Amino acid sequence: MVRSAEHIPEEVRGLLSESRFGITFPCPTGCQMRFIQKGKDLGQFYAYSLWGGKLAAVHAAISRNQQLRALYKRNKSGRPRVREHTSSRSNTGVLGVSKNTYFDKRRNRFYARYMASWRRRNENRSKGFHLAADASTDQHLHALRSAIAFRKDWEVNGDSFDPARFKLWKQKRLYESGCPDLPSGFWE
Protein backbone atom coordinates (compact mmCIF):
# COMPACT_ATOMS: atom_id res chain seq x y z
CA MET A 1 0.00 0.00 0.00
CA VAL A 2 1.44 3.36 -1.00
CA ARG A 3 1.35 6.00 1.69
CA SER A 4 1.17 9.64 0.70
CA ALA A 5 2.98 12.49 2.45
CA GLU A 6 -0.16 13.24 4.46
CA HIS A 7 0.46 10.06 6.49
CA ILE A 8 3.85 11.35 7.64
CA PRO A 9 3.69 13.06 11.04
CA GLU A 10 4.20 16.80 10.74
CA GLU A 11 7.28 16.92 13.02
CA VAL A 12 9.31 14.56 10.75
CA ARG A 13 8.17 15.64 7.27
CA GLY A 14 11.30 17.75 6.78
CA LEU A 15 13.52 14.70 7.40
CA LEU A 16 11.69 12.63 4.81
CA SER A 17 11.21 15.28 2.12
CA GLU A 18 14.19 14.19 -0.04
CA SER A 19 13.93 10.43 0.55
CA ARG A 20 11.51 8.26 2.50
CA PHE A 21 14.32 5.82 3.52
CA GLY A 22 11.82 2.96 3.41
CA ILE A 23 10.00 4.44 6.41
CA THR A 24 6.25 4.11 6.88
CA PHE A 25 3.97 4.96 9.78
CA PRO A 26 1.66 1.97 10.21
CA CYS A 27 0.43 2.92 13.69
CA PRO A 28 0.52 5.87 16.11
CA THR A 29 3.11 4.20 18.40
CA GLY A 30 6.06 3.90 16.02
CA CYS A 31 7.49 3.84 12.50
CA GLN A 32 8.56 0.92 10.33
CA MET A 33 11.78 1.00 8.27
CA ARG A 34 11.95 -1.58 5.48
CA PHE A 35 15.08 -2.62 3.63
CA ILE A 36 14.77 -5.59 1.30
CA GLN A 37 17.95 -7.51 0.42
CA LYS A 38 17.64 -10.73 -1.61
CA GLY A 39 13.98 -11.06 -0.64
CA LYS A 40 14.62 -10.63 3.10
CA ASP A 41 13.40 -7.58 5.03
CA LEU A 42 16.30 -6.28 7.14
CA GLY A 43 14.32 -3.34 8.51
CA GLN A 44 12.61 -3.10 11.87
CA PHE A 45 9.95 -1.31 13.88
CA TYR A 46 11.03 1.77 15.86
CA ALA A 47 8.72 2.37 18.83
CA TYR A 48 8.53 6.03 19.84
CA SER A 49 8.51 5.11 23.54
CA LEU A 50 11.83 3.22 23.25
CA TRP A 51 13.57 5.98 21.29
CA GLY A 52 12.32 8.99 23.27
CA GLY A 53 9.82 10.34 20.75
CA LYS A 54 8.96 10.45 17.06
CA LEU A 55 11.92 12.55 15.98
CA ALA A 56 14.50 10.31 17.68
CA ALA A 57 12.87 7.13 16.34
CA VAL A 58 12.82 8.46 12.78
CA HIS A 59 16.47 9.58 13.10
CA ALA A 60 17.39 6.06 14.25
CA ALA A 61 15.47 4.48 11.34
CA ILE A 62 17.16 6.81 8.81
CA SER A 63 20.58 6.06 10.31
CA ARG A 64 20.02 2.31 10.09
CA ASN A 65 18.75 2.61 6.52
CA GLN A 66 21.89 4.55 5.53
CA GLN A 67 24.09 1.92 7.21
CA LEU A 68 22.35 -0.84 5.26
CA ARG A 69 22.67 1.14 2.01
CA ALA A 70 26.43 1.43 2.57
CA LEU A 71 26.77 -2.22 3.60
CA TYR A 72 24.88 -3.53 0.56
CA LYS A 73 26.31 -0.91 -1.85
CA ARG A 74 23.07 0.87 -2.70
CA ASN A 75 23.00 4.23 -4.48
CA LYS A 76 21.51 7.35 -2.89
CA SER A 77 17.99 6.43 -4.04
CA GLY A 78 18.27 3.08 -2.25
CA ARG A 79 18.45 0.99 -5.41
CA PRO A 80 21.22 -1.55 -5.91
CA ARG A 81 24.24 -0.07 -7.62
CA VAL A 82 25.50 -1.23 -10.97
CA ARG A 83 25.81 -4.96 -10.84
CA GLU A 84 29.33 -6.27 -11.09
CA HIS A 85 28.66 -9.93 -11.72
CA THR A 86 28.08 -11.43 -15.13
CA SER A 87 24.81 -12.96 -16.21
CA SER A 88 24.71 -16.36 -17.85
CA ARG A 89 23.34 -14.66 -20.98
CA SER A 90 26.13 -12.10 -21.16
CA ASN A 91 29.21 -12.90 -23.19
CA THR A 92 31.04 -9.67 -22.32
CA GLY A 93 31.29 -10.13 -18.55
CA VAL A 94 28.91 -7.21 -17.95
CA LEU A 95 25.32 -7.77 -16.95
CA GLY A 96 22.94 -6.50 -19.62
CA VAL A 97 25.62 -6.07 -22.31
CA SER A 98 26.32 -8.70 -24.94
CA LYS A 99 28.13 -8.94 -28.28
CA ASN A 100 27.06 -10.76 -31.41
CA THR A 101 27.64 -10.71 -35.15
CA TYR A 102 25.09 -10.80 -37.91
CA PHE A 103 24.96 -10.87 -41.71
CA ASP A 104 23.17 -8.06 -43.58
CA LYS A 105 21.80 -9.57 -46.80
CA ARG A 106 21.08 -6.17 -48.35
CA ARG A 107 24.72 -5.09 -48.11
CA ASN A 108 26.15 -8.61 -48.33
CA ARG A 109 28.32 -7.84 -45.32
CA PHE A 110 28.95 -9.01 -41.75
CA TYR A 111 28.46 -6.64 -38.82
CA ALA A 112 29.18 -6.78 -35.09
CA ARG A 113 27.04 -5.18 -32.43
CA TYR A 114 27.17 -4.63 -28.72
CA MET A 115 23.68 -4.79 -27.27
CA ALA A 116 22.70 -3.08 -24.02
CA SER A 117 19.39 -4.27 -22.62
CA TRP A 118 17.12 -2.60 -20.08
CA ARG A 119 13.47 -2.37 -19.08
CA ARG A 120 11.07 0.53 -19.53
CA ARG A 121 7.60 0.29 -18.01
CA ASN A 122 7.98 -3.50 -17.66
CA GLU A 123 8.95 -3.93 -21.32
CA ASN A 124 12.29 -5.36 -22.40
CA ARG A 125 14.25 -2.88 -24.49
CA SER A 126 17.65 -2.95 -26.16
CA LYS A 127 20.04 -0.53 -27.80
CA GLY A 128 22.56 -1.70 -30.37
CA PHE A 129 25.99 -0.21 -30.96
CA HIS A 130 26.73 -1.46 -34.49
CA LEU A 131 30.10 -1.79 -36.24
CA ALA A 132 31.43 -3.31 -39.40
CA ALA A 133 32.85 -6.78 -38.66
CA ASP A 134 36.29 -5.65 -39.82
CA ALA A 135 36.29 -2.63 -37.45
CA SER A 136 39.49 -1.88 -35.56
CA THR A 137 40.11 -2.95 -31.98
CA ASP A 138 39.76 0.67 -30.85
CA GLN A 139 36.36 0.89 -32.54
CA HIS A 140 35.21 -2.33 -30.86
CA LEU A 141 36.44 -1.06 -27.49
CA HIS A 142 34.62 2.25 -28.01
CA ALA A 143 31.36 0.45 -28.87
CA LEU A 144 31.71 -1.87 -25.86
CA ARG A 145 32.46 1.00 -23.46
CA SER A 146 29.50 2.96 -24.89
CA ALA A 147 27.17 -0.03 -24.34
CA ILE A 148 28.45 -0.45 -20.77
CA ALA A 149 27.97 3.29 -20.08
CA PHE A 150 24.44 3.04 -21.49
CA ARG A 151 23.58 0.13 -19.21
CA LYS A 152 25.13 1.74 -16.11
CA ASP A 153 23.30 4.99 -16.83
CA TRP A 154 20.02 3.07 -16.87
CA GLU A 155 20.86 1.25 -13.61
CA VAL A 156 21.76 4.49 -11.83
CA ASN A 157 18.82 6.57 -13.09
CA GLY A 158 16.10 3.91 -13.21
CA ASP A 159 12.75 5.33 -14.28
CA SER A 160 14.19 8.74 -15.14
CA PHE A 161 16.68 7.23 -17.65
CA ASP A 162 16.76 8.99 -21.03
CA PRO A 163 18.49 6.97 -23.79
CA ALA A 164 18.47 9.93 -26.22
CA ARG A 165 21.91 11.19 -25.19
CA PHE A 166 23.46 7.97 -26.56
CA LYS A 167 22.55 8.92 -30.13
CA LEU A 168 25.91 10.74 -30.21
CA TRP A 169 27.96 7.63 -29.40
CA LYS A 170 29.69 7.71 -32.81
CA GLN A 171 30.94 11.27 -32.23
CA LYS A 172 31.67 11.38 -28.49
CA ARG A 173 33.16 9.31 -25.70
CA LEU A 174 30.06 9.26 -23.51
CA TYR A 175 31.77 6.99 -20.98
CA GLU A 176 34.38 9.63 -20.05
CA SER A 177 33.74 12.72 -17.96
CA GLY A 178 33.03 15.74 -20.11
CA CYS A 179 32.14 13.47 -23.08
CA PRO A 180 35.13 14.43 -25.27
CA ASP A 181 34.89 14.14 -29.06
CA LEU A 182 36.42 11.17 -30.83
CA PRO A 183 39.60 11.92 -32.79
CA SER A 184 39.14 12.89 -36.41
CA GLY A 185 39.38 9.90 -38.70
CA PHE A 186 38.38 7.47 -35.94
CA TRP A 187 35.84 5.68 -38.13
CA GLU A 188 38.03 5.51 -41.23
Long-range contacts (C-beta under 8 A, 24 or more apart in sequence): 9-54, 11-54, 11-55, 12-54, 12-55, 12-58, 15-55, 15-58, 15-59, 15-62, 16-58, 19-76, 19-77, 19-78, 21-61, 21-62, 21-65, 21-66, 21-78, 22-65, 22-78, 23-58, 23-61, 23-62, 23-65, 30-57, 31-57, 31-58, 31-61, 33-61, 33-62, 33-64, 33-65, 35-64, 35-65, 35-68, 35-69, 37-68, 37-72, 42-68, 75-156, 77-158, 79-155, 79-158, 80-155, 81-155, 81-156, 82-151, 82-152, 82-155, 82-156, 83-155, 92-144, 92-147, 92-148, 94-147, 94-148, 94-151, 95-151, 96-151, 96-154, 96-155, 97-144, 97-147, 97-148, 97-151, 99-144, 101-133, 109-133, 112-140, 112-143, 113-143, 114-143, 114-144, 114-146, 114-147, 115-147, 116-147, 116-148, 116-150, 116-151, 116-154, 117-151, 118-151, 118-154, 118-161, 120-161, 127-163, 127-166, 129-169, 138-186, 139-186, 139-187, 142-173, 142-182, 142-186, 143-169, 145-173, 145-175, 146-174, 146-175, 148-175, 149-174, 149-175, 150-174
